[in-house]
Amino acid sequence: MSGIKKLAGQTLWYGIPSILSRFIGYLMNFTLPIFFAQPSATADVTQLYAAIPFLNVLFTYGLETAYFRFSQDKDKHTLYNTLSVSLITSTILLSIVLYILKDSIAAALNVSEHSNYVLWMIGIIFFDAIATLAFAKLRQENRPRKYAFVRLAGIIVNFLIVIFCVGIIPHYTGNNPNSAFKSLYTRFDKIDFYFIGNICGSLLTCILLFSEFKQIRWRFNAVLWKEVMKYSWPLIIVGLGGMINDMLSRLIYQHVVDVPPLEAKNELGIFGNIYRLAVLITIMIQAFRMAAEPFFFNRSKDTDAKKTYARIMKFFVIACCFMFLFIGLYLDVFRWFFTAINRSKWVEGLSVVPLLAIGNIFLGIYYNLSIWYKLTNKNTYGAVITIAGAVITIVLNILLIPKWHYTGAAIATFTCYLFMMISSYKLGQKHYPVPYAVKKLAAYIVLVVLLYLIHIGVNKLYSGHLWFSLLTATVLFAWFTWFVSKVEAKELAKMPVIGKFFSGHSNNSSV
């Protein structure tokens, strides 16, 4: 259990910047309806931020996971130097290629009128890619506190710049037309500052990682590099496929939806907003992955490794269930917020948020399951699963978005992640069997979905008031908390701090 305690502690530290970044991201997201009356004005932000993850996969080409894998049996200094030289060189070259192709990229992303956005995008990708191995080094060395500090610093700077430039400066220059800020501010539009804030945050991140960069020696081991590339190239396919599954709906939405161009931009802005709300659940997934990947590799040779992985899966699914309930039961709060600021158009499509959230639980379980092919050097299987998921995503998005708009995109996401989760589990049990408590975990997921449906039904039958919605939501959330505490009392009794509250209880769970 000590290993799980350590993982839980590290997940918390990795989770702090993830949670705060999501929270700050939502604060910035909430500024979009405040500063832009029409969702169509924010479609370009949604479009470009959907493209960035694809390019990040190409820029980092699986080196992060490869670093964790090869640091187990290779000299860490040689490995870090070789991969850093490779990453820095390729990042510079790829950035130059993107700059040369910037006009074509702008046309492909339907932002030709604002091609400068592509330049900001290139800058963001450049600094984020350069920092990849430095962050991986912190994770591999179990230094989550510095990781959290650096991440938070970049996030906070990003947020402050956006709020200052988009929220404060316009008001100040309006009252002081002769101010020096006036000429500077008029060179950019409001959307520019969302990208500028991101670049400044990413640049600060690289500065704070200076000590990790300082350790790099310009030495390159070609033999080691080839071995790493043999391992990591399938991860590029996995990463690109994953981005297709995650981001494709937003990339192609306005190209396939059967409405006029302006309305397509409007719907894309709304969909980007509700999608970010749905993937609040990825806070848990992202924090878990940051801590779990090096943990899984480090524990792979333990005699009870598989049992540990099963326990981790259980706690992970329970945590995701709580996140799903929080999102689903309190959706009316978000609806009230946008309505209160006279931006009711932004709440269109909120009904698909729970479906997207369940799909993201499946994605989180898939990430958890994927350790089997990483530990057994069978990354090709991961690539095949992801490609198959990508095909499902592409076909369903093209077929369903024109008919059902947001709902069609949500169904595509849900179906893809369900397929990937089941496929990975079936193959994993064949090549690297882990005793997951499948029935119990499935029961938890079904239970929280039923609680969400009960909440919807009760509120439709008996009230339409916000206070009643919040009351029933809180009662159902509290009941699920009580239920889990009873069922998992034996496991919870072993946990630090909270364990004393469960020491007198027991449960029949074996995993």
N, C-alpha and C positions, 0 to 999 in steps of 0.2 A: 504493500500500500504506500510505502514511502516514495516509490517512483511516481505514483499518481499524484501524491501531495506536491512533489517537486514540479511535475508537469502543470498542475493546477496553479501553483505560484507563478511559474513562468508565463502561463497563458494569461494570468491577470496582468502581468507587466506588459506583455505584448498587446493585451486587450485594452489597456489604458489609452495608448495612442490611437488604437483602432476605434474605440468607443468615442473618444473625444473628436477624432477626425471626422467620424460619421456625424456626430452631434454638431460640430462646427460646420460641416458640409451641409447639414440640414438648415442651420441658421442662414448660411449663404443661399441655400435653396429657397428658404422662405423669403429672402430678399428679392428673389426674382418676381414673385407676384406683386411685391410692394413697389419695385422700381419699374416693372413692365406690366402694363395693363393687359396686353395681349400675349398669350403663350407663344404665338408664332415668332415673337421677337427673340425668344430664347432657343429656337430650333437649332441654330448654328452651334450653340454651346453643346447641346445634346449630341449633335452629329459628330463634332470633333472629339468630344470626350468618349464617344463610342469607338472612334478610330484609334485613339492612343493606345489602348491595351493590345490591339493587334500588333502595332509597331513595337511595343515593349517586348513582346514575345520574340520577335525577330532580332531585336537589338541584344537581348540577353541569352538567347538560344540554349536554354536549359542549364546554364552554368551554375545557377544557384543550387539546384538539386544535386548536380554533379559534384559540386564542392563538398556538400554534406556526405555524399556517397564515398568519394575517394579520400576524404580526410580520415577515414577509418583505417586505411592501410597504406597511405602514401605520406611522404614527408610534407607536412602542412605548409612550410615556407616555400618549397619548390612549387607546390600546387597553387598556392595563392599568387605567387609571382607569375607563373605561366598563364593562369586564367585571367589575371588582371591585365597583363600585356595584351592578351587576345581581346579582351573586352574593350579596353581603351582604344586600341587600333581600329577594331571593327565599328565602334560607336562613332568615331570621327569620320570614317569612310562612309558609313550609312547616312550620317547627317548631311554630308556633302551631296550625296545622291538625292536625298529628299529635297535639299535646297534647289538643286538643278531642276527637279521635277515639280516644284511647288505649284506652278500654274496648273499643271495636269491634275495634281492632287486636289487642288481647290475646285476644279471643274467636276471631278469624280465625286467629291463630297457635297456638291451643290452649294458651294460658298464662294463662287467666283467673284461676287461683288465685294467680298471681304477676304482677299487672298492673304492679307497680313495675318489673319488668324492662323494660317498654316505655318507661318514663321514662328509665331508663339508656340504652336504645337511642337515644332521641331526642337525648340529650346527646352520645353518641358521634358520631352523624351530623352534628350541628350543628358541632362543632369540626373534624371531618374535612373537611366541605364548605368551611368558612371558609378552611382552609389550602390549598385546591386550587390557586388561582392563584398564591399565594406560592411554592409548590413548583414550579409550572410556570415561574415567572420564574427560579428558580435553574437549572432545567434548560435553559431557552432561553439563558441567559447563560453556560452551560458552567461552573457552579459546583458540581460534584458533591461536593466535600469538605464544604461546608456542608450540602448536602442530606443526606449520609451522617450528619453529626454530629447534625443535628436529628432525623432519623428514629431513630437509635440511642438518643438521649437519651429520647425518648418511649417507645420499646420497653422500655428497661431499667427506667424508672420503673414502667411497667405490670407488668412481671415481678416487681419487688421488692415492690410493694404486694400482689399476689396471694399470693406466697409468705409474706410477713409476716402477712397477715390470715387466710389459710386454713391455713397450715402452722405458724406460730409462736405466734400469739395464742391459739388454742384450747388448746394445751398449757400456756401461761403462765397463762391464766385458770383452768384446771383445778387448777393447783397454788396459785393465789392467788385464791380466790373473792371476796375483798373488794376486788380491784383495780378501779381506775377504768375499765380496759378492759372489765370484765365487762358493765357496763350498756350501753356503746357497742356491744360486739360482739353482744350478744343482740338488738339491733334489726334485725340483718340475718342472712340465711342465707349459707351458703358460696358459693352461686352469685352472690349480689349482689356479692361482692368481685371476681369475674372482670370484671364490668361496671364496677365502681368503678375498678379498676386501669386499665382501658382509657380511661375518661374522664379520669383524672388524666394519663395519658400523652399523650392528645390535647390536653389543656389546656396542658401544658408545651410541646408542639410549637408551639402558637400563640404562646406567650410568646417562644420562641426565634426565631420568625419576625417579631418586632416591627419590625425594621428594614425588612422588606419591606412590612409593613402601614403603616408610617410614610410610605412613599412614595406612598400612595394619596391622591389629591385628589378631593374629592367633585364630580367633573365628569362629565357624561354626554352622549355624542355619540349622539343618537337615530338618525341616518343610518347611522353605523358599526355600531351595535347591530343594526339591522335586517339589514344585510348579513351580519353574523356569524351571526345567527339563521337566515338562509336557508341558510347553510353547515352550521350545527351541528344543526339539528333532525333530519335523518336519523340523526345520531350518537346521539341519544336512543334511537331505535328499535334501532340497532345495539347500544347498551349494554344496553338492557332485554332484547333477544333474547339477547345474550351471557350475561346473568345467568340467564335462563331455562335456557339450555343448561348453565350451570355449577352453579346452585343449586337448580333446580326439584326434583330428585330428593329433596333433603333437606327441602324445604318441604312436599312432598305425601306423603312416604314413609308416615308414620303414618296418613294419611287413606285411602290406597289399598291398603296391604298387608292381606292377609286373615288377620289374627290379632287376638286380644283387645287392647284399648287398652293395658294395661300392657306386654304383650309387644311391641306396636308401638313404644312409647317405648323399650323396651330395645333393639330392633333399630336404631332411629334413632340412639341413642347410640353403638352399635357402628359403624354405617355412617359417622357423622360422624367417628369416630376413624380408620377405615381410609381414608376419602376424604382426610383431611388428610395421611395418609402418602403416598398416591398422588400428590398434587399437590406433593410436594417438588420435582417436576420444574418446577413453575412458578416456582421460584427463578430458574432460567435465563431463563424467559419474562419475568418481571417486571423483572429487572435489565436485560435486553436492551431491553424496551420503553421503560424510563425514559431510556436513552441514545439509542436508535435513532430514536424519533419526531422529535425536533428535528434529529438528524443527517440523516435522510432528506430533510427539507424544505430544510435548508441546502445539501445536495449536489445537489438536484434539477436545477440548471441546469448542472452540470458535464458536459463532453462524454462522460466515461466513467462517468456515474452508474449506468447500468443494469448495467455490468460490475461495478461496486463492490457493487451490491445483490446480484448473483448470488454473489459471493465471501462476502459477509456471511451469506447464506442457508446456504452450505455449512458455514461454521464454526459457525453456530448449530445446525444439525442434528447435527453431530458432537458438540457439547457436550451436546445433549439425549440423544443415544445413550449417552454416558457416564453421564448421570444415570439413565437407564432401567436400565442394567446395575447401577449401584450399588444402586438400589431393589430390583430383581428378584432379584439374586444374594444379597443379604444380608437377605432377608425373615426368615430363620430367627433372626436376632439379635433382631428385634422380637418374634417369637413367644416366644423364650426369656425376654426381659425381662418380658413380661406374665405368663408362667407362673411365673417365679421369685418374683414378688411376690403369688402366689396370686390372680391375676386372669385366669385362662385364658379366661373367657367373653369377654373383650375381644378375643381374637384371632380370633373367628369372622369369616369373610368375608375374611381376608387373601389368599385365593387370587385375588380379583378385582383386587387392587392393580395387578399388571402390565397388565391390560387398561385400567384407568383411566389408568395412566401413558402407555401408547401413545396413548390418546385425547388426552391433554394435549400430547403431541408434535405431533399433528395440529393442535391448537389453536394451538400456538406457531408452526407453519409458516403457518397461516392469518393470524395477526397480522403475520407477516413479509410475506406476500403482499398484505395489505390496503393496503399503501402505494400501490398503483396507483390505487385509487379516491379516495384522499385527495389525491394529487398532481394528478389530472385533474378534481377537483371533481365526481366522480360518486358521492357518498356514498349516493345512493339505491340503487345497486347493492349496496352493503354492507348497507343496511337489508333489501333483498329476500333476500339470502343468509342473513342472520341470522334473519329471520322464518321462512324455510323450515326452517332448522335448529331453530328453536324449536318448529315444528309437529312435526317428527320427534321431538324430545325429549319433548314432551307426550304424543303418541300412544304412543310406545314405553314411557314410564314407566308410563302408565296400564294398558297391556296386559301388560307384562312383570313389574313389581314384584309384583303379586298372585301370579304363578306362580313366579318365580325369585328374589324378594327382592333381595339385594345384587347378584347376577349380572345380574338384569334391569335394574337401574339402571345398572350398568357398561356393559352392551351398548348401552343408549340413549345414554349419553355418547360411547362409541366411535363409534357409527354417525353421530351428529350431527356430530362434529368431522371425521370422514372426509369426509362430504358437503360441509361448509363449505370444507375445504381444497381438494378437487377443483374445486368450483364457482368458487372465487375464482381458482384457477390458470387454468382455462379462460377465464374472462372477462378476467382480467388479460392473458393472452397475446394476446387480441383487441384490447384497448384500450390497453395499455401493455406491449408484449412485453419481457420480461427473459430473458436467456440462462441460466436456471437449469440446473444439472447434474442433471437429473431422475433419470436412470438411476443415477448414482452415489449420490445421496441416498437413493433407494429401496433400493438395495443395502445401504447402511449400516443402514437401519432393519430390513430383513429379516434381516441378519446378527446384530444384537443380539437379536432375537426368537429366532432359532435357538440362540444361545448360552444364552439363558435356558432354553429347552426342553431343551437338552442337560444343563444343570445339574440341572433337575428330574428328568430321566430317570436320570442317573447316580446321584443320591442315593437314588432309589427302588429301584434295582437292587442297589446295593452297600452302602449304609449308611443309618442314620437318625440318626447322631450329629452333633452341632453342629460338632465340630471338622472332620469330613470335609466338611460343607457349606461351612464357611468356607474350607477348603483349595481345594476345587474352584472355589468362587466367585472366589477370589483368582487362581488360575491362569487362568481364563477372562477375567477382567478384565485381567490383565497381557497376555494374548495379544492382546486387542482393542486395547490401547494400542500394542503393538508393531506390529500390522497397520496402524493408522492412521498411525503415525509413518513407516512405509515408503511408504504410498500418497501421503501428503500431505507428504513430505519437502521438496519444492521450495517449497511454500507456507510450511511451518514455518521454512525457512531464512531467510525474509525477516522473521520476527518478532523483536522485541527480546528480549534475554536468552537465550531458548532457541534462537535461530537458529544460534548457533555449533555446536550439537550436530548440526545437519542440513546444514551447509554443504557437505559432501562428497557429498550424496545428490541425486538428482533424481527427478522423477516425470513421468508423461505427461499429467497433468491440465492442461486448458486453462482451467479455471475454478476 
